[in-house]
Amino acid sequence: MATASWPPTPRSPRPQAPSVERAKGPSGLDKVVLREARGFSAEVHLYGGQVTSWKNDRGDELLFVSSKATFKPPKAIRGGIPICFPQFGTHGILEKHGFARNRFWAIDDNPPPFPTSTAAKAFVDLILKTSEEDLKIWPHSFEFRLRVALGPGGDLALTSRIRNTNTDGRPFSFTFAYHTYFSVSDISEVRIEGLETLDYIDCLRGKERSTEQGDAIVFESEVDKIYLDAPAKIAIIDHEKKRTFVLRKDGLPDAVLWNPWDKRTKNMQDFGDEEYKHMLCVEPAAVEKPITLKPGEEWKGKMDLSAVPSSYCSGQLDPNKRDTEVTNDPNLGKICRGILQKINGASPSPSPPPPVASGGGASLGRRPAGTHLLRQIRRIPPRLQDPTFSFAAELDNRLPKPRRKHPMAGAADPPHNTASFRHRRAPRQVTGARGGATERPPRPASVAVSWRSSTFDFSAHPALASNHELFPVPFHVRTAQVQIVN
Ligand SMILES: O=P(O)(O)OC[C@H]1O[C@@H](O)[C@H](O)[C@@H](O)[C@@H]1O
């Protein structure tokens, strides 16, 4: 029995106090509903310890749950945030993704204190302990504590604490993931930032190891990759919805990307044929290097999710690393000029040569907004390549639709078009450990370029304030930001 009433209760004009309530979900499964004062909410099923809903203050669902999800044990619920433990995927001898997502968790009324206190008042603590049944398939005693907290600003935080409670002195190892299903408008309108140059294990190619070449990560077919040593912050940018999910992780080095696309979906009973278009799994994980705990030891892994209005700029990700590189890179001016020349060179209509600003912002002068132009450039003309850098333009041709009218300074959501370029340095000769010369493959780097088509002062926007530090001059009409990500 669901607790939701119909017609839906209109939103209260006054903020309600944060609340935590028990309720029944589909098929009568127990769930806990978290509500925050401004109307944000989240739901956690005890079955699987699984978050199955996260809504913003307008009541929009931010997580994907399949319309065919069964909510019937022993099958895991298709969607939300399943917990993969003690095994991720098929990386071990257990059933896929381990058993935690198919177990009934209990409410932990008296959890050990958290070392850091949280501002969230709406939270629930769950616990899963070893059962006799599980000891037969995974002979280790553990206590898994999960806190799900909804912050006053609607952020959703999941913290897992896993303790080895073996009494026979044996350590155990496990792999783990928060298998987060994000709801997206259309998978072809989505771009990921933060994983562009990483090594990954490709589960669709026999777990072969490869490296992303710095191209924009967009989706055109099935994907099942485990990115290794992923940054603490990953952005999932939904151009169509003009929404960006910001995922922060701690204690979880890897990040999995998964979308089954059309063919695989056909073999999934609990997944609608077309639903792959409206979801994307981005899963903070510990897969490549399993976590090992000795008896008495505890591991902690955290994921924080927030949903912010687009646009979200490249420069905001990993500011400690990238900002320094951008501002200090001696080649920046040259690269800016190179890109602008290439863009102008490929322009269908003549335009005045663009002035290049110093310090990371490069004005595109009086050029029209770049959207339609970007769509046309597939490859940089070879004549523009120089001996040091060759740019292969792998453009994101799924740019946001141009706005008919856009706000000027002070707008919360300025028009924002992005494109990613890849530039390769020429192969270098390096001396190998034994003195022999070895040729290294070209080192990939990505250059992200964003266009803005309105005057825009970053300092006026708290959400983008960090970009103001990166580009201290105010932005003017039709500007380009260029940044190099090594
Ligand atoms: O269908 P399941 O068991 O929920 O798994 C879904 C997918 O989960 C992903 O995390 C894995 O990388 C995929 O390989 C897997 O297919």
The ligand as an SDF file (V2000), in Angstrom:
LIG
                    3D

 16 16  0  0  0  0  0  0  0  0999 V2000
   21.1190   -5.9220  -13.8750 O   0  0  0  0  0  0  0  0  0  0  0  0
   21.9600   -5.6340  -12.6780 P   0  0  0  0  0  0  0  0  0  0  0  0
   22.4310   -6.8700  -11.9720 O   0  0  0  0  0  0  0  0  0  0  0  0
   21.2840   -4.6950  -11.7320 O   0  0  0  0  0  0  0  0  0  0  0  0
   23.2710   -4.9200  -13.1820 O   0  0  0  0  0  0  0  0  0  0  0  0
   23.1710   -3.8140  -13.9740 C   0  0  0  0  0  0  0  0  0  0  0  0
   24.5390   -3.3160  -14.4120 C   0  0  0  0  0  0  0  0  0  0  0  0
   25.1770   -2.7030  -13.3260 O   0  0  0  0  0  0  0  0  0  0  0  0
   26.3820   -2.0340  -13.6520 C   0  0  0  0  0  0  0  0  0  0  0  0
   26.9070   -1.4420  -12.5170 O   0  0  0  0  0  0  0  0  0  0  0  0
   27.3590   -3.0190  -14.2040 C   0  0  0  0  0  0  0  0  0  0  0  0
   28.5510   -2.3610  -14.5510 O   0  0  0  0  0  0  0  0  0  0  0  0
   26.7560   -3.7360  -15.3850 C   0  0  0  0  0  0  0  0  0  0  0  0
   27.6630   -4.7130  -15.8690 O   0  0  0  0  0  0  0  0  0  0  0  0
   25.4430   -4.3680  -14.9960 C   0  0  0  0  0  0  0  0  0  0  0  0
   24.8480   -4.9810  -16.1200 O   0  0  0  0  0  0  0  0  0  0  0  0
  1  2  2  0
  2  3  1  0
  2  4  1  0
  2  5  1  0
  5  6  1  0
  6  7  1  0
  7  8  1  0
  7 15  1  0
  8  9  1  0
  9 10  1  0
  9 11  1  0
 11 12  1  0
 11 13  1  0
 13 14  1  0
 13 15  1  0
 15 16  1  0
M  END
$$$$
